[in-house]
Amino acid sequence: MKVFTYSEARQNLSNLLIIAQNEEIEIRRKDGAVFSLIAKKRKATSPFDVPGIKTKATTQNILDAVRDSRMG
């Protein structure tokens, strides 16, 4: 774990974000407060992976709606 002062962190934020992808970083203020910087893990999902919904619409209802929308 790397430790930075608030001033160092402020001046090097871009570099800190790169380092935080691989390890935890601590930022310490003059008043003694300590903060941790950790990258969140990305979920490897498709943007098209959306949760389903419950509906009473049947396949035929959907096909009829699509057909109606195309006819004008």
DSSP file (Angstrom, degrees, kcal/mol; ACC not computed):
  #  RESIDUE AA STRUCTURE BP1 BP2  ACC     N-H-->O    O-->H-N    N-H-->O    O-->H-N    TCO  KAPPA ALPHA  PHI   PSI    X-CA   Y-CA   Z-CA
    1    1 A M              0   0    0      0, 0.0     2,-0.3     0, 0.0    24,-0.2   0.000 360.0 360.0 360.0 135.0    0.0    0.0    0.0
    2    2 A K  E     -a   25   0A   0     22,-1.3    24,-2.8    17,-0.0     2,-0.4  -0.782 360.0-151.2-101.1 145.7    1.3    3.4   -0.9
    3    3 A V  E     +a   26   0A   0     -2,-0.3     2,-0.3    22,-0.2    24,-0.2  -0.958  15.4 178.6-120.5 133.5    0.7    6.5    1.3
    4    4 A F  E     -a   27   0A   0     22,-2.9    24,-2.7    -2,-0.4     2,-0.1  -0.940  27.3-119.6-129.8 151.6    0.5   10.0    0.0
    5    5 A T  E  >  -a   28   0A   0     -2,-0.3     4,-2.7    22,-0.2     5,-0.2  -0.451  37.1-105.9 -78.7 164.4   -0.2   13.4    1.6
    6    6 A Y  H  > S+     0   0    0     22,-1.7     4,-2.6     1,-0.2     5,-0.2   0.916 122.1  50.4 -57.2 -44.0   -3.2   15.3    0.5
    7    7 A S  H  > S+     0   0    0      1,-0.2     4,-2.1     2,-0.2    -1,-0.2   0.915 111.1  47.6 -62.9 -43.6   -1.0   17.8   -1.4
    8    8 A E  H  > S+     0   0    0      1,-0.2     4,-1.6     2,-0.2    -1,-0.2   0.915 112.8  49.4 -62.7 -42.5    0.9   14.9   -3.2
    9    9 A A  H  < S+     0   0    0     -4,-2.7    -2,-0.2     1,-0.2     7,-0.2   0.915 110.4  50.1 -63.5 -43.3   -2.4   13.3   -4.1
   10   10 A R  H >< S+     0   0    0     -4,-2.6     3,-0.7     1,-0.2    -1,-0.2   0.900 113.5  45.3 -62.6 -41.4   -3.9   16.5   -5.4
   11   11 A Q  H 3< S+     0   0    0     -4,-2.1    -1,-0.2     1,-0.2    -2,-0.2   0.742 124.0  33.8 -74.4 -23.8   -0.9   17.2   -7.6
   12   12 A N  T 3X S+     0   0    0     -4,-1.6     4,-2.5    -5,-0.2     3,-0.3  -0.078  71.9 133.4-124.5  34.0   -0.7   13.6   -8.9
   13   13 A L  H <> S+     0   0    0     -3,-0.7     4,-2.3     1,-0.2     5,-0.2   0.884  73.3  54.0 -56.5 -43.2   -4.3   12.5   -9.1
   14   14 A S  H  > S+     0   0    0      1,-0.2     4,-1.3     2,-0.2    -1,-0.2   0.920 112.2  44.2 -58.3 -45.2   -4.0   11.0  -12.6
   15   15 A N  H  > S+     0   0    0     -3,-0.3     4,-2.4     1,-0.2    -1,-0.2   0.875 110.3  55.6 -67.8 -37.6   -1.0    8.8  -11.5
   16   16 A L  H  X S+     0   0    0     -4,-2.5     4,-2.8     1,-0.2    -2,-0.2   0.892 104.6  53.3 -62.2 -39.8   -2.8    7.8   -8.3
   17   17 A L  H  X S+     0   0    0     -4,-2.3     4,-0.6     2,-0.2    -1,-0.2   0.876 109.3  49.0 -63.9 -36.5   -5.8    6.5  -10.2
   18   18 A I  H >< S+     0   0    0     -4,-1.3     3,-0.9    -5,-0.2     4,-0.3   0.928 113.4  46.0 -66.6 -45.4   -3.5    4.4  -12.3
   19   19 A I  H >X S+     0   0    0     -4,-2.4     3,-1.9     1,-0.2     4,-1.6   0.890 105.8  61.1 -63.5 -39.5   -1.7    3.0   -9.2
   20   20 A A  H 3< S+     0   0    0     -4,-2.8    19,-1.5     1,-0.3    -1,-0.2   0.659  88.2  72.4 -66.3 -15.5   -5.1    2.4   -7.5
   21   21 A Q  T << S+     0   0    0     -3,-0.9    -1,-0.3    -4,-0.6    -2,-0.2   0.769 113.1  25.9 -66.9 -23.5   -6.1    0.0  -10.3
   22   22 A N  T <4 S+     0   0    0     -3,-1.9     2,-0.3    -4,-0.3    -2,-0.2   0.633 129.9  14.2-114.8 -21.0   -3.6   -2.5   -8.8
   23   23 A E  S  < S-     0   0    0     -4,-1.6    -1,-0.3    14,-0.1    16,-0.2  -0.986  79.4 -91.1-154.3 161.4   -3.2   -1.6   -5.1
   24   24 A E        -     0   0    0     -2,-0.3   -22,-1.3    14,-0.1     2,-0.4  -0.479  36.8-156.7 -75.4 144.1   -4.8    0.4   -2.3
   25   25 A I  E     -aB   2  37A   0     12,-2.0    12,-2.9   -24,-0.2     2,-0.4  -0.965   2.5-151.3-122.7 139.0   -3.7    3.9   -1.7
   26   26 A E  E     -aB   3  36A   0    -24,-2.8   -22,-2.9    -2,-0.4     2,-0.5  -0.913   5.0-162.6-108.8 138.0   -3.9    6.0    1.5
   27   27 A I  E     -aB   4  35A   0      8,-2.9     8,-2.4    -2,-0.4     2,-0.5  -0.984   8.9-162.1-119.8 124.5   -4.2    9.7    1.5
   28   28 A R  E     -aB   5  34A   0    -24,-2.7   -22,-1.7    -2,-0.5     6,-0.2  -0.902   2.7-153.2-113.0 131.6   -3.4   11.5    4.7
   29   29 A R    >   -     0   0    0      4,-2.6     3,-1.8    -2,-0.5   -24,-0.0  -0.558  32.1-107.8 -94.7 165.1   -4.5   15.0    5.6
   30   30 A K  T 3  S+     0   0    0      1,-0.3    -1,-0.1    -2,-0.2   -25,-0.0   0.813 118.3  61.0 -60.3 -31.2   -2.6   17.4    8.0
   31   31 A D  T 3  S-     0   0    0      1,-0.1    -1,-0.3     2,-0.1    -3,-0.0   0.461 122.4-104.7 -79.2   1.9   -5.5   17.0   10.5
   32   32 A G  S <  S+     0   0    0     -3,-1.8    -2,-0.1     1,-0.3     2,-0.1   0.301  72.3 143.5  96.6  -8.9   -4.8   13.2   10.7
   33   33 A A        -     0   0    0     -5,-0.1    -4,-2.6     1,-0.0     2,-0.4  -0.410  34.3-156.4 -65.7 139.5   -7.7   12.0    8.6
   34   34 A V  E     -B   28   0A   0     -6,-0.2     2,-0.4    -2,-0.1    -6,-0.2  -0.968   9.7-172.2-123.3 135.4   -6.9    9.1    6.4
   35   35 A F  E     -B   27   0A   0     -8,-2.4    -8,-2.9    -2,-0.4     2,-0.4  -0.948  13.8-139.7-126.7 146.0   -8.7    8.1    3.2
   36   36 A S  E     -B   26   0A   0     -2,-0.4     2,-0.5   -10,-0.2   -10,-0.2  -0.844   6.7-158.7-106.4 142.9   -8.4    5.0    1.1
   37   37 A L  E     +B   25   0A   0    -12,-2.9   -12,-2.0    -2,-0.4     2,-0.4  -0.977  21.6 163.2-121.8 117.2   -8.5    4.9   -2.7
   38   38 A I        -     0   0    0     -2,-0.5     2,-0.2   -14,-0.2   -17,-0.1  -0.999  36.4-120.8-135.7 134.9   -9.4    1.6   -4.3
   39   39 A A        -     0   0    0    -19,-1.5     2,-0.2    -2,-0.4    -2,-0.0  -0.542  29.7-124.0 -73.2 138.1  -10.5    0.9   -7.8
   40   40 A K        -     0   0    0     -2,-0.2     2,-0.3     1,-0.1    -1,-0.1  -0.577  27.3-110.8 -79.0 146.5  -13.9   -0.8   -8.1
   41   41 A K        -     0   0    0     -2,-0.2     2,-0.3     1,-0.0    -1,-0.1  -0.602  29.6-130.2 -77.8 135.0  -14.0   -4.0  -10.0
   42   42 A R        -     0   0    0     -2,-0.3     2,-0.5     1,-0.0    -1,-0.0  -0.648  15.4-125.9 -84.3 140.7  -15.8   -3.9  -13.3
   43   43 A K        -     0   0    0     -2,-0.3     2,-1.9     1,-0.1    -1,-0.0  -0.736  17.0-132.3 -83.8 133.1  -18.4   -6.4  -14.1
   44   44 A A        +     0   0    0     -2,-0.5     2,-0.3     2,-0.0    -1,-0.1  -0.551  58.8 132.9 -85.7  75.7  -17.8   -8.1  -17.4
   45   45 A T        -     0   0    0     -2,-1.9    -2,-0.0     4,-0.0     0, 0.0  -0.872  58.4-109.5-125.3 159.0  -21.3   -7.8  -18.8
   46   46 A S    >   -     0   0    0     -2,-0.3     3,-1.9     1,-0.1    -2,-0.0  -0.592  23.0-126.9 -81.8 145.3  -22.7   -6.7  -22.0
   47   47 A P  T 3  S+     0   0    0      0, 0.0    -1,-0.1     0, 0.0    -2,-0.0   0.689 113.7  59.0 -64.8 -14.4  -24.6   -3.4  -22.2
   48   48 A F  T 3  S+     0   0    0      1,-0.1     2,-1.6     2,-0.0    -2,-0.0   0.459  77.0 101.5 -90.4  -2.2  -27.4   -5.4  -23.7
   49   49 A D    <   +     0   0    0     -3,-1.9    -1,-0.1     2,-0.0    -4,-0.0  -0.644  52.2 157.6 -84.7  86.7  -27.6   -7.7  -20.6
   50   50 A V        -     0   0    0     -2,-1.6     2,-0.1     1,-0.0    -2,-0.0  -0.832  46.0-100.5-112.7 149.4  -30.7   -6.1  -19.0
   51   51 A P        -     0   0    0      0, 0.0    -1,-0.0     0, 0.0     2,-0.0  -0.374  39.9-117.5 -68.3 147.0  -33.0   -7.6  -16.5
   52   52 A G        -     0   0    0     -2,-0.1     2,-0.3     1,-0.0     0, 0.0  -0.258  22.8-138.5 -76.3 168.3  -36.3   -9.0  -17.8
   53   53 A I        -     0   0    0     -2,-0.0     2,-0.5     2,-0.0    -1,-0.0  -0.936  13.8-118.2-127.9 153.4  -39.7   -7.7  -16.8
   54   54 A K        +     0   0    0     -2,-0.3     2,-0.3     2,-0.0     0, 0.0  -0.780  44.3 158.6 -89.8 131.6  -42.9   -9.5  -16.0
   55   55 A T        -     0   0    0     -2,-0.5    -2,-0.0     2,-0.1     0, 0.0  -0.980  48.0-133.9-148.9 158.2  -45.8   -8.6  -18.3
   56   56 A K        +     0   0    0     -2,-0.3     2,-0.1     2,-0.1    -2,-0.0   0.417  69.6 119.2 -92.3   1.0  -49.1  -10.1  -19.4
   57   57 A A        -     0   0    0      1,-0.1     2,-0.2     4,-0.1    -2,-0.1  -0.445  54.7-145.7 -68.7 137.1  -48.3   -9.3  -23.1
   58   58 A T     >  -     0   0    0     -2,-0.1     4,-1.9     1,-0.1     5,-0.2  -0.525  27.5-104.8 -95.4 168.6  -48.1  -12.3  -25.3
   59   59 A T  H  > S+     0   0    0      1,-0.2     4,-2.6     2,-0.2     5,-0.2   0.899 124.1  53.7 -58.2 -40.5  -45.8  -12.8  -28.3
   60   60 A Q  H  > S+     0   0    0      1,-0.2     4,-2.6     2,-0.2    -1,-0.2   0.892 104.7  54.0 -64.1 -39.2  -48.8  -12.1  -30.5
   61   61 A N  H  > S+     0   0    0      2,-0.2     4,-2.2     1,-0.2    -1,-0.2   0.915 111.2  46.3 -58.5 -43.1  -49.5   -8.8  -28.7
   62   62 A I  H  X S+     0   0    0     -4,-1.9     4,-2.4     2,-0.2    -2,-0.2   0.927 112.1  49.3 -67.7 -45.1  -46.0   -7.7  -29.4
   63   63 A L  H  X S+     0   0    0     -4,-2.6     4,-2.5     1,-0.2    -2,-0.2   0.904 111.4  50.1 -61.8 -40.3  -46.0   -8.8  -33.0
   64   64 A D  H  X S+     0   0    0     -4,-2.6     4,-2.7     2,-0.2    -1,-0.2   0.906 110.2  50.3 -62.9 -41.8  -49.3   -6.9  -33.5
   65   65 A A  H  X S+     0   0    0     -4,-2.2     4,-2.1     2,-0.2    -2,-0.2   0.901 112.0  47.3 -64.4 -41.2  -47.9   -3.8  -31.9
   66   66 A V  H  X S+     0   0    0     -4,-2.4     4,-1.6     2,-0.2    -2,-0.2   0.927 112.8  49.0 -65.2 -45.3  -44.8   -3.9  -34.2
   67   67 A R  H  X S+     0   0    0     -4,-2.5     4,-1.2     1,-0.2    -2,-0.2   0.919 111.6  49.5 -60.6 -44.6  -46.9   -4.5  -37.3
   68   68 A D  H  X S+     0   0    0     -4,-2.7     4,-0.6     1,-0.2     3,-0.3   0.892 108.8  52.5 -62.3 -40.1  -49.2   -1.6  -36.3
   69   69 A S  H  < S+     0   0    0     -4,-2.1     3,-0.3     1,-0.2    -1,-0.2   0.814 109.2  49.9 -68.9 -28.2  -46.3    0.8  -35.8
   70   70 A R  H  < S+     0   0    0     -4,-1.6    -1,-0.2     1,-0.2    -2,-0.2   0.717 103.9  59.6 -81.0 -22.0  -44.9    0.0  -39.2
   71   71 A M  H  <        0   0    0     -4,-1.2    -1,-0.2    -3,-0.3    -2,-0.2   0.586 360.0 360.0 -87.5  -9.6  -48.1    0.5  -41.0
   72   72 A G     <        0   0    0     -4,-0.6    -3,-0.2    -3,-0.3    -2,-0.1   0.510 360.0 360.0 127.9 360.0  -48.5    4.1  -40.0
